[in-house]
Amino acid sequence: MTTPWPRIVVEQRTDPGKEPEKQENEDAARYVETRAGHLVVLCDGMGGHSSGREAANLAIDTIVARVSEAPAGVDAGLLIATAVGEAGRRVFALGGAPDKVGRPGSTCVALLMHPGGTEIAHVGDSRIYVVRAGQIWPLTRDHSVVQEMLHAGLITKEEAVGHPDGNKITRALGMKEEVEVELRPDVVLQQRGDVFLTTSDGVTDVVADSDLLAISLLAIAANSPAQLCEQVVQLANARGGPDNITVQAVFVHEPGLRAGASSTRARITEVPAPAAAPTVTESVPQPTEPVMSLVRGGTMRMSVYRAPPAPPVSQPGAAASPLPVAAAGGVATTVVDVEEPPPPRGRGARVPLGLALVALGAIAFGVGLRQLLWGGDEAPAPLVEAPASPPGSASAR
């Protein structure tokens, strides 16, 4: 019997944004098909201009090379986590002496989709989402100062918006020689019709999850991942484009799951030696209640990930993955309520709403005054006219 293989379409767009001091784009993104699966990677470089760009590209080159060279049958979760860990060491070496100030660095999100499911690994505040059944699900949780303050209950969601520490991250490739790679505790079983999104913070700082969902649903209706990417970039720039903007869209046409594929990760018992053997340390994950995400589980602090058993449901805060799980050849019917995503970070996204409300109030007052002075013989014009035709959409590639 022929082994199934996921069939996907991938589009990506990157743009320097509108900030004059950030016109040298430090984001990098790539898609390759390997023997281990479809690999989608996005890195957001740091360190200023050429250093940040070099760090992001070095990280992607390292991850792609490591995954592409892997033999068939290797554990996909271990592979992607090891590749990201190796990228962290190479970016660290790029910075020179360990005590050097102003080292280059990069965030990283990586997705590896194969017949056994989809593995998600990340470091930093770039993100991965999946759009499924008309809802958007965050698959990563930011490694940032603001996120840690939210977890500790020191600030509220509302106080996190526009917080002065919003641009400070707690992990990045290149910060330390051994990076703490977070591998999603459960394997995501892709379904027909899923759309996976990877984004840099140049998107999520000004584009809310609800905006990403609305754009995605329009693109799904048009079967156009290119339209999705273009509209995300346009919206981020329309809201000020304060940073480099990068988005990747993965449309799943056939999940290609093999029979018996499970979201439960098998414990890794054998670790193949990489070119440079990493130091492996483990800590038991502490269940938390993440903000902006329904993902449960803690972070394994290691450069090579060794997953523990899932926490018991009876443990406070612990729960199974909220994503509907599809059996091979089937469609899940699990229904989960999702709380409304908070507004985007930064002032640029809030000012237009206030101005719009003031304008609508003024128009309504004028209409009422006109009715009072001149009577109701003439029906008032609508406040907003519907467009003559829907906006055009890009064709699918």
LINWOSUL-V620018 format. One record per residue. N is the residue number from 1. RES is the residue in three letters. SS is DSSP state (a for helix, b for strand, c for the rest). PSI is psi in whole degrees, -180 to 180 (* if undefined). NEAR is the number of other C-alpha atoms within 12 Angstrom. Layout:
<<N;RES;SS;PSI;NEAR> <N;RES;SS;PSI;NEAR>>
//
This chain:
<<1;MET;c;137;5> <2;THR;c;133;9> <3;THR;c;130;12> <4;PRO;c;157;20> <5;TRP;c;133;27> <6;PRO;c;140;33> <7;ARG;b;117;25> <8;ILE;b;164;32> <9;VAL;b;130;30> <10;VAL;b;133;35> <11;GLU;b;152;33> <12;GLN;b;149;37> <13;ARG;b;143;35> <14;THR;b;147;38> <15;ASP;b;142;34> <16;PRO;c;-16;32> <17;GLY;c;-167;34> <18;LYS;c;-13;24> <19;GLU;c;121;20> <20;PRO;a;-32;14> <21;GLU;a;-1;16> <22;LYS;a;34;26> <23;GLN;c;-11;22> <24;GLU;c;110;27> <25;ASN;c;120;37> <26;GLU;c;3;40> <27;ASP;b;153;51> <28;ALA;b;145;42> <29;ALA;b;150;43> <30;ARG;b;151;36> <31;TYR;b;132;33> <32;VAL;b;151;27> <33;GLU;b;124;26> <34;THR;b;174;24> <35;ARG;c;-24;26> <36;ALA;c;-15;35> <37;GLY;b;-177;41> <38;HIS;b;121;38> <39;LEU;b;123;40> <40;VAL;b;122;44> <41;VAL;b;140;53> <42;LEU;b;132;49> <43;CYS;b;140;55> <44;ASP;b;105;51> <45;GLY;b;154;47> <46;MET;b;155;41> <47;GLY;c;-2;32> <48;GLY;c;112;24> <49;HIS;c;-118;23> <50;SER;a;-32;21> <51;SER;a;-44;29> <52;GLY;a;-41;35> <53;ARG;a;-41;33> <54;GLU;a;-40;33> <55;ALA;a;-44;42> <56;ALA;a;-44;45> <57;ASN;a;-37;36> <58;LEU;a;-41;41> <59;ALA;a;-46;47> <60;ILE;a;-43;43> <61;ASP;a;-43;29> <62;THR;a;-46;30> <63;ILE;a;-45;44> <64;VAL;a;-44;37> <65;ALA;a;-44;26> <66;ARG;a;-44;31> <67;VAL;a;-39;42> <68;SER;a;-32;27> <69;GLU;a;-9;21> <70;ALA;c;141;26> <71;PRO;c;159;16> <72;ALA;c;143;15> <73;GLY;c;-2;17> <74;VAL;c;150;24> <75;ASP;c;121;36> <76;ALA;a;-38;41> <77;GLY;a;-46;45> <78;LEU;a;-40;42> <79;LEU;a;-49;44> <80;ILE;a;-38;48> <81;ALA;a;-40;45> <82;THR;a;-40;46> <83;ALA;a;-43;47> <84;VAL;a;-39;54> <85;GLY;a;-41;49> <86;GLU;a;-38;41> <87;ALA;a;-39;51> <88;GLY;a;-41;46> <89;ARG;a;-38;38> <90;ARG;a;-37;34> <91;VAL;a;-37;44> <92;PHE;a;-44;35> <93;ALA;a;-31;26> <94;LEU;a;-29;32> <95;GLY;c;-5;30> <96;GLY;c;-141;21> <97;ALA;c;143;15> <98;PRO;c;-30;18> <99;ASP;c;9;13> <100;LYS;c;137;15> <101;VAL;c;145;12> <102;GLY;c;46;19> <103;ARG;c;148;29> <104;PRO;c;154;40> <105;GLY;b;-180;48> <106;SER;b;144;51> <107;THR;b;171;55> <108;CYS;b;134;58> <109;VAL;b;137;55> <110;ALA;b;137;54> <111;LEU;b;128;51> <112;LEU;b;108;47> <113;MET;b;130;43> <114;HIS;b;179;40> <115;PRO;c;-17;37> <116;GLY;c;-5;39> <117;GLY;b;-165;40> <118;THR;b;124;46> <119;GLU;b;139;43> <120;ILE;b;124;47> <121;ALA;b;145;52> <122;HIS;b;159;52> <123;VAL;b;126;50> <124;GLY;c;-155;43> <125;ASP;c;13;42> <126;SER;c;157;46> <127;ARG;b;160;43> <128;ILE;b;134;49> <129;TYR;b;162;40> <130;VAL;b;135;40> <131;VAL;b;120;37> <132;ARG;b;134;36> <133;ALA;c;39;25> <134;GLY;c;11;24> <135;GLN;b;160;30> <136;ILE;b;134;36> <137;TRP;b;118;38> <138;PRO;b;133;41> <139;LEU;c;-6;42> <140;THR;c;165;44> <141;ARG;c;131;42> <142;ASP;c;140;42> <143;HIS;c;83;36> <144;SER;b;162;27> <145;VAL;a;-44;25> <146;VAL;a;-41;34> <147;GLN;a;-40;36> <148;GLU;a;-38;28> <149;MET;a;-37;25> <150;LEU;a;-45;27> <151;HIS;a;-37;26> <152;ALA;c;-6;16> <153;GLY;c;18;17> <154;LEU;c;-26;15> <155;ILE;c;162;19> <156;THR;c;171;20> <157;LYS;a;-40;26> <158;GLU;a;-38;19> <159;GLU;a;-22;21> <160;ALA;a;-25;31> <161;VAL;c;122;29> <162;GLY;c;18;23> <163;HIS;c;141;24> <164;PRO;c;-21;14> <165;ASP;c;16;20> <166;GLY;c;-23;28> <167;ASN;c;10;28> <168;LYS;c;123;22> <169;ILE;b;154;28> <170;THR;c;-13;29> <171;ARG;c;144;34> <172;ALA;c;153;45> <173;LEU;b;130;52> <174;GLY;c;-13;45> <175;MET;c;-40;38> <176;LYS;b;161;33> <177;GLU;c;-40;30> <178;GLU;c;111;32> <179;VAL;c;150;41> <180;GLU;c;99;41> <181;VAL;c;129;49> <182;GLU;b;116;44> <183;LEU;b;130;47> <184;ARG;c;130;43> <185;PRO;c;-31;40> <186;ASP;c;153;38> <187;VAL;c;132;40> <188;VAL;b;122;45> <189;LEU;c;107;44> <190;GLN;c;149;48> <191;GLN;c;156;37> <192;ARG;c;130;30> <193;GLY;c;-10;29> <194;ASP;c;148;39> <195;VAL;b;116;45> <196;PHE;b;137;51> <197;LEU;b;134;47> <198;THR;b;141;52> <199;THR;b;148;53> <200;SER;c;170;50> <201;ASP;a;-11;44> <202;GLY;a;-21;45> <203;VAL;a;-56;49> <204;THR;a;-15;46> <205;ASP;c;-26;39> <206;VAL;c;-8;40> <207;VAL;c;118;40> <208;ALA;c;161;33> <209;ASP;a;-38;35> <210;SER;a;-34;28> <211;ASP;a;-44;29> <212;LEU;a;-39;44> <213;LEU;a;-46;31> <214;ALA;a;-44;22> <215;ILE;a;-40;36> <216;SER;a;-42;41> <217;LEU;a;-38;29> <218;LEU;a;-42;28> <219;ALA;a;-36;32> <220;ILE;a;-43;35> <221;ALA;a;-35;21> <222;ALA;a;-4;21> <223;ASN;c;48;29> <224;SER;c;93;31> <225;PRO;a;-28;40> <226;ALA;a;-42;31> <227;GLN;a;-42;33> <228;LEU;a;-52;43> <229;CYS;a;-44;40> <230;GLU;a;-41;32> <231;GLN;a;-33;37> <232;VAL;a;-45;45> <233;VAL;a;-43;39> <234;GLN;a;-42;28> <235;LEU;a;-43;32> <236;ALA;a;-41;41> <237;ASN;a;-36;30> <238;ALA;a;-26;20> <239;ARG;c;24;32> <240;GLY;c;-24;29> <241;GLY;c;56;34> <242;PRO;c;-8;34> <243;ASP;c;171;36> <244;ASN;c;144;42> <245;ILE;b;125;50> <246;THR;b;136;46> <247;VAL;b;142;51> <248;GLN;b;139;48> <249;ALA;b;126;45> <250;VAL;b;110;48> <251;PHE;b;122;41> <252;VAL;b;112;35> <253;HIS;b;-38;23> <254;GLU;b;123;27> <255;PRO;c;-31;38> <256;GLY;c;33;33> <257;LEU;c;136;36> <258;ARG;c;158;25> <259;ALA;c;134;21> <260;GLY;c;5;17> <261;ALA;c;135;28> <262;SER;c;148;24> <263;SER;c;-12;30> <264;THR;c;126;26> <265;ARG;c;131;30> <266;ALA;c;141;22> <267;ARG;c;134;18> <268;ILE;c;123;19> <269;THR;c;-22;13> <270;GLU;c;126;13> <271;VAL;c;109;22> <272;PRO;c;140;19> <273;ALA;c;121;15> <274;PRO;c;-179;21> <275;ALA;c;-43;13> <276;ALA;c;110;18> <277;ALA;c;120;17> <278;PRO;c;160;27> <279;THR;c;130;23> <280;VAL;c;124;23> <281;THR;c;151;19> <282;GLU;c;148;19> <283;SER;c;143;16> <284;VAL;c;127;18> <285;PRO;c;140;26> <286;GLN;c;124;23> <287;PRO;c;139;26> <288;THR;c;174;26> <289;GLU;c;90;23> <290;PRO;c;155;30> <291;VAL;c;143;31> <292;MET;c;9;37> <293;SER;c;148;31> <294;LEU;c;9;30> <295;VAL;c;131;34> <296;ARG;c;155;34> <297;GLY;c;158;37> <298;GLY;c;-164;33> <299;THR;c;133;34> <300;MET;c;121;30> <301;ARG;c;93;27> <302;MET;c;161;31> <303;SER;c;-26;39> <304;VAL;c;128;40> <305;TYR;c;129;42> <306;ARG;c;108;36> <307;ALA;c;136;36> <308;PRO;c;172;26> <309;PRO;c;155;19> <310;ALA;c;143;28> <311;PRO;c;147;25> <312;PRO;c;145;17> <313;VAL;c;-29;15> <314;SER;c;-16;11> <315;GLN;c;135;16> <316;PRO;c;129;14> <317;GLY;c;-10;20> <318;ALA;c;145;23> <319;ALA;c;162;25> <320;ALA;c;167;26> <321;SER;c;135;30> <322;PRO;c;-14;27> <323;LEU;c;139;36> <324;PRO;c;135;28> <325;VAL;c;128;29> <326;ALA;c;129;30> <327;ALA;c;159;25> <328;ALA;c;123;25> <329;GLY;c;3;21> <330;GLY;c;173;21> <331;VAL;c;131;19> <332;ALA;c;153;20> <333;THR;c;11;13> <334;THR;c;134;14> <335;VAL;c;126;14> <336;VAL;c;133;20> <337;ASP;c;136;16> <338;VAL;c;129;21> <339;GLU;c;153;16> <340;GLU;c;130;19> <341;PRO;c;146;26> <342;PRO;c;164;28> <343;PRO;c;161;28> <344;PRO;c;154;32> <345;ARG;c;155;35> <346;GLY;c;153;33> <347;ARG;c;-29;23> <348;GLY;a;-28;26> <349;ALA;a;-16;31> <350;ARG;a;-31;23> <351;VAL;a;-46;18> <352;PRO;a;-34;15> <353;LEU;a;-43;15> <354;GLY;a;-43;14> <355;LEU;a;-38;14> <356;ALA;a;-42;15> <357;LEU;a;-41;14> <358;VAL;a;-44;14> <359;ALA;a;-44;16> <360;LEU;a;-38;17> <361;GLY;a;-41;15> <362;ALA;a;-40;15> <363;ILE;a;-45;19> <364;ALA;a;-39;19> <365;PHE;a;-41;15> <366;GLY;a;-41;18> <367;VAL;a;-43;22> <368;GLY;a;-41;18> <369;LEU;a;-39;15> <370;ARG;a;-42;18> <371;GLN;a;-38;17> <372;LEU;a;-40;13> <373;LEU;a;-37;12> <374;TRP;a;3;14> <375;GLY;c;-179;13> <376;GLY;c;25;13> <377;ASP;c;-32;10> <378;GLU;c;126;12> <379;ALA;c;133;12> <380;PRO;c;149;18> <381;ALA;c;152;15> <382;PRO;c;149;11> <383;LEU;c;-37;15> <384;VAL;c;125;12> <385;GLU;c;139;8> <386;ALA;c;141;10> <387;PRO;c;149;8> <388;ALA;c;-35;7> <389;SER;c;153;8> <390;PRO;c;150;8> <391;PRO;c;148;12> <392;GLY;c;156;14> <393;SER;c;145;22> <394;ALA;c;148;20> <395;SER;c;151;16> <396;ALA;c;144;20> <397;ARG;c;*;16>>
//
